[in-house]
């Protein structure tokens, strides 16, 4: 089955999941719907973007295996999300956790092999794979009903979702943008900001939970938001180049505009941690920020970068 066919079938599974939840449970199930959209729709399309034609050995074999088993694992995750958290739900989610762990191993192996000699876009892709492995770990915690450090279950769910978008899609796109605009220093700075910003946000939220105040969380959230907005502007800049097909340009533009809007919301939400923006809470972020990032930024962006194919620095 091709990646596009898997993605289309995954979209049907996502729709069935949300329909099964019904209107009364839709608000609470939206976070799980966003998680499944990444696992079922975006990941099969993205896996081909991580393939390196000249790679051999264990990383190439692991990636091939993940591409083969992605849909069954994601389908079982959908079943797990339809159940109440507990041992059975965690068991059904375990194949997805193992799959994401395998991708993290690929990312770590690539970094270990080439270290800092690896091009920046490759390091960004490696970081995306590693972050997805972290997201898989949070999926297991969430489906098992565990709350580390006493985090609210909603936060545990949204953390898993966060690493499937900001952790997976954003670093990959940032690296692709940097490779396309290799002659300019600013895209490289934005890409580094994204890669450092994702774990910084997680650390800031943990620091707040440990009673260290909101300053770290606000700084990390605003920093990642600014880096994401920079990537968004640069992606729109690429979309304005007339040498590209019109559909690709439109997809890049929609993706960039959606990312910019989503990052503005993320920055406002980060400042709201200390009451600066009290009107933007988790339900609003889950609906607006999450949906725009999933469909506008994620889907349109991944399709556009697939259409562009390998970058040619010449």
Secondary structure, 3 states (H helix, E strand, C coil): CCHHHHHHHHHHHHHHHHHHHCHHHHHHHHHHHHHHHHHHHHHHHHHHHHCCCCCCCHHHHHHHHHHHHHHHHHHHHHHHHCCCCCHHHHHHHHHHHHHHHHHHHHHHHHHHHHHHHCCHHHHHHHHHHHHHHHHHHHHHHHHHCCCHHHCCHHHHHHHHHHHHHCCCHHHHHHHHHHHHCCCCHHHHHHHHHHHHHHHHHHHHHHHHHCCCCCHHHHHHHHHHHHHHHHHHHHHHHHHCCCCCCHHHHHHHHHHHHHHHHHHHHHHHHHHHHHCCCCCCCHHHHHHHHHHHHHHHHHHHHHHHHHHHCCCCCC
